[in-house]
Amino acid sequence: MFDRLSQKLGDITAKLRKTVRITEADLDATLRQMRLALLEADVALPVVYHLIEQVRKQALGEEVAKSLQPGQVIIKILHDVLGDILGGKQRPLNLAAIPSVILLCGLQGAGKTTTAGKLARMLKKEGKKVAVTSVDATRPAAREQLRVLASQVGVPYISTENEAGSALKMAQSALHQARLGGHHVLILDTAGRQVVDEGLMAEIEEIATGIQAAERLLVLDAMTGQTALKIAEDFHATVSLSGCILSKTDADVRGGAALSVAFSTQVPVRFVGTGEKVDAFEVFDPERMAGRILGQGDVVGLVEKIQANVDEEQAARLARKVNKGTFDLMDFSDQLGQMKKMGGMSSMMKMIPGVKLSTDTVSQIDESVFKRMQAMVSSMTSKERQFPRLLNASRKKRIAVGSGTSVMELNRMLKQFQQMQKMMKKVKGKKGQRMMAQMAAGMKIPGMH
């Protein structure tokens, strides 16, 4: 999401950083470029006008005129305005009541059921006792889909199939069972329709009021673009939404829906679905997202991703091996696996400040290379992994055949390993220990002290 907008605004901010003096004419030209970039990203016209006017108003102030780095000040202004439009400060879910009910609503096909499973998994990892249920009385397949997802993420599915009558009765029965089971959170997946209609709205309003839902979250398909704004306005008028979740953001490179919905309805984006897998789900932080859109990276997000995926014992073992200078091919393979867990190279590169990747460049990054490298290492004997110098022509041929690769690919991988090994040797000794400690302290990687 935001790839196209980030690319355009990133180019603009890169020019601003180098600018030592900005005239009003320069500012107008910059704002014109920003306006075009926002419109191309499918951002609603009122939102574009507001953002440009706010930036212009603040950029013409004394602070910019007196600054030794006016370009940097304008970037800061743009970052703050963009963060406000995206919803301001990140707001945690209201889960004070036990059980707290999270009602998910939205149109059919928006991804409500999948989102219910993803949200349940995230809350479970945070230590909450979570249960899910579907109150879609008309579509048994939707209930079965959620039951399967619940099993995958390891949370109970509360069955309400024996409840005859309305969706509200099904919801009340599920809430009663969740209370008896001592669950902290109950996620309700409601029925959807192809379009917004009176029947759907009346049903959702009845459920939300009848069970006093703590959170009423609208699931929006990010690919619907401008239509998302009208959908959000209709649902908000009926059930007073407390937030929305954007699904399928990995397929939407424009991102206009997030900017438009958050500003026009004042309903903040709370989470985003970033892929099909159950772990492809993130908390949406407006301030950090503003930084990513402007090409400033997201160091905090990168650290959180590392903390969530790096195994503490494995990190400590690696630190010891690096210090002893015994980093081998198995360690190299493990590091490739860790990178894959964190979303791959392209996902991590986008979060590093100063690294600019165009959409075309990202699409050209072949993540399957890492899989092939791991396959090569897996095809070696333990002794070969430890002592790569043993790899003569016949051994290399055997490994290439066993891993479904070529000797040329194997030689390339061995060269990359040697380069990494040399880098690791540089951090040996007391100087290296200090470097590792500083890196660990700065990034708070568990097990590396």
ChimeraX attribute file (.defattr): number of C-alpha atoms within 10 A of each C-alpha:
attribute: neighborCount
match mode: 1-to-1
recipient: residues
	/A:1	21
	/A:2	23
	/A:3	20
	/A:4	20
	/A:5	26
	/A:6	28
	/A:7	18
	/A:8	22
	/A:9	20
	/A:10	21
	/A:11	14
	/A:12	19
	/A:13	22
	/A:14	17
	/A:15	12
	/A:16	22
	/A:17	15
	/A:18	12
	/A:19	14
	/A:20	12
	/A:21	14
	/A:22	16
	/A:23	11
	/A:24	11
	/A:25	9
	/A:26	13
	/A:27	18
	/A:28	13
	/A:29	12
	/A:30	17
	/A:31	18
	/A:32	13
	/A:33	14
	/A:34	20
	/A:35	19
	/A:36	13
	/A:37	21
	/A:38	27
	/A:39	16
	/A:40	14
	/A:41	23
	/A:42	19
	/A:43	24
	/A:44	20
	/A:45	13
	/A:46	11
	/A:47	20
	/A:48	20
	/A:49	12
	/A:50	14
	/A:51	21
	/A:52	19
	/A:53	13
	/A:54	15
	/A:55	21
	/A:56	19
	/A:57	11
	/A:58	16
	/A:59	23
	/A:60	14
	/A:61	10
	/A:62	9
	/A:63	13
	/A:64	19
	/A:65	15
	/A:66	9
	/A:67	13
	/A:68	12
	/A:69	17
	/A:70	22
	/A:71	23
	/A:72	19
	/A:73	19
	/A:74	23
	/A:75	20
	/A:76	17
	/A:77	19
	/A:78	23
	/A:79	22
	/A:80	18
	/A:81	20
	/A:82	25
	/A:83	21
	/A:84	18
	/A:85	23
	/A:86	26
	/A:87	24
	/A:88	18
	/A:89	13
	/A:90	17
	/A:91	15
	/A:92	8
	/A:93	13
	/A:94	12
	/A:95	15
	/A:96	10
	/A:97	11
	/A:98	13
	/A:99	24
	/A:100	24
	/A:101	26
	/A:102	24
	/A:103	24
	/A:104	26
	/A:105	28
	/A:106	29
	/A:107	21
	/A:108	17
	/A:109	13
	/A:110	24
	/A:111	20
	/A:112	28
	/A:113	26
	/A:114	20
	/A:115	26
	/A:116	24
	/A:117	27
	/A:118	23
	/A:119	23
	/A:120	27
	/A:121	22
	/A:122	18
	/A:123	14
	/A:124	18
	/A:125	11
	/A:126	9
	/A:127	9
	/A:128	15
	/A:129	19
	/A:130	25
	/A:131	28
	/A:132	28
	/A:133	26
	/A:134	30
	/A:135	25
	/A:136	20
	/A:137	18
	/A:138	11
	/A:139	12
	/A:140	12
	/A:141	10
	/A:142	19
	/A:143	24
	/A:144	13
	/A:145	14
	/A:146	22
	/A:147	21
	/A:148	13
	/A:149	24
	/A:150	24
	/A:151	12
	/A:152	12
	/A:153	18
	/A:154	15
	/A:155	18
	/A:156	18
	/A:157	23
	/A:158	21
	/A:159	17
	/A:160	20
	/A:161	13
	/A:162	8
	/A:163	16
	/A:164	10
	/A:165	9
	/A:166	14
	/A:167	22
	/A:168	20
	/A:169	17
	/A:170	23
	/A:171	28
	/A:172	17
	/A:173	17
	/A:174	25
	/A:175	25
	/A:176	12
	/A:177	17
	/A:178	26
	/A:179	16
	/A:180	10
	/A:181	12
	/A:182	13
	/A:183	18
	/A:184	21
	/A:185	26
	/A:186	27
	/A:187	26
	/A:188	27
	/A:189	26
	/A:190	26
	/A:191	24
	/A:192	22
	/A:193	14
	/A:194	10
	/A:195	11
	/A:196	16
	/A:197	11
	/A:198	9
	/A:199	9
	/A:200	18
	/A:201	19
	/A:202	12
	/A:203	15
	/A:204	24
	/A:205	15
	/A:206	15
	/A:207	23
	/A:208	22
	/A:209	11
	/A:210	13
	/A:211	16
	/A:212	14
	/A:213	20
	/A:214	19
	/A:215	21
	/A:216	23
	/A:217	27
	/A:218	27
	/A:219	29
	/A:220	32
	/A:221	25
	/A:222	27
	/A:223	22
	/A:224	14
	/A:225	21
	/A:226	17
	/A:227	14
	/A:228	20
	/A:229	23
	/A:230	14
	/A:231	18
	/A:232	22
	/A:233	17
	/A:234	15
	/A:235	22
	/A:236	20
	/A:237	11
	/A:238	14
	/A:239	20
	/A:240	16
	/A:241	22
	/A:242	18
	/A:243	23
	/A:244	26
	/A:245	29
	/A:246	26
	/A:247	25
	/A:248	21
	/A:249	22
	/A:250	18
	/A:251	14
	/A:252	21
	/A:253	17
	/A:254	24
	/A:255	26
	/A:256	27
	/A:257	28
	/A:258	30
	/A:259	27
	/A:260	24
	/A:261	30
	/A:262	24
	/A:263	22
	/A:264	16
	/A:265	17
	/A:266	17
	/A:267	21
	/A:268	27
	/A:269	27
	/A:270	23
	/A:271	20
	/A:272	25
	/A:273	28
	/A:274	19
	/A:275	14
	/A:276	15
	/A:277	10
	/A:278	20
	/A:279	15
	/A:280	15
	/A:281	23
	/A:282	16
	/A:283	17
	/A:284	20
	/A:285	21
	/A:286	27
	/A:287	21
	/A:288	20
	/A:289	20
	/A:290	25
	/A:291	24
	/A:292	22
	/A:293	24
	/A:294	25
	/A:295	27
	/A:296	23
	/A:297	23
	/A:298	21
	/A:299	18
	/A:300	13
	/A:301	18
	/A:302	19
	/A:303	16
	/A:304	14
	/A:305	15
	/A:306	20
	/A:307	16
	/A:308	13
	/A:309	15
	/A:310	18
	/A:311	15
	/A:312	14
	/A:313	12
	/A:314	16
	/A:315	16
	/A:316	16
	/A:317	15
	/A:318	20
	/A:319	20
	/A:320	15
	/A:321	16
	/A:322	24
	/A:323	20
	/A:324	14
	/A:325	17
	/A:326	15
	/A:327	21
	/A:328	19
	/A:329	25
	/A:330	17
	/A:331	19
	/A:332	19
	/A:333	21
	/A:334	15
	/A:335	18
	/A:336	18
	/A:337	15
	/A:338	15
	/A:339	19
	/A:340	18
	/A:341	14
	/A:342	18
	/A:343	14
	/A:344	18
	/A:345	16
	/A:346	16
	/A:347	14
	/A:348	19
	/A:349	17
	/A:350	23
	/A:351	22
	/A:352	18
	/A:353	15
	/A:354	13
	/A:355	11
	/A:356	19
	/A:357	17
	/A:358	14
	/A:359	13
	/A:360	8
	/A:361	10
	/A:362	16
	/A:363	11
	/A:364	10
	/A:365	12
	/A:366	12
	/A:367	15
	/A:368	11
	/A:369	13
	/A:370	19
	/A:371	14
	/A:372	17
	/A:373	20
	/A:374	21
	/A:375	18
	/A:376	26
	/A:377	24
	/A:378	17
	/A:379	18
	/A:380	22
	/A:381	12
	/A:382	12
	/A:383	9
	/A:384	17
	/A:385	20
	/A:386	16
	/A:387	12
	/A:388	15
	/A:389	9
	/A:390	12
	/A:391	16
	/A:392	9
	/A:393	9
	/A:394	9
	/A:395	15
	/A:396	20
	/A:397	16
	/A:398	14
	/A:399	22
	/A:400	22
	/A:401	14
	/A:402	15
	/A:403	18
	/A:404	11
	/A:405	16
	/A:406	17
	/A:407	17
	/A:408	12
	/A:409	15
	/A:410	20
	/A:411	14
	/A:412	13
	/A:413	20
	/A:414	19
	/A:415	12
	/A:416	13
	/A:417	18
	/A:418	15
	/A:419	11
	/A:420	14
	/A:421	18
	/A:422	13
	/A:423	12
	/A:424	19
	/A:425	16
	/A:426	14
	/A:427	18
	/A:428	19
	/A:429	14
	/A:430	10
	/A:431	11
	/A:432	16
	/A:433	17
	/A:434	14
	/A:435	15
	/A:436	19
	/A:437	17
	/A:438	14
	/A:439	14
	/A:440	15
	/A:441	13
	/A:442	10
	/A:443	17
	/A:444	16
	/A:445	21
	/A:446	18
	/A:447	16
	/A:448	22
	/A:449	15
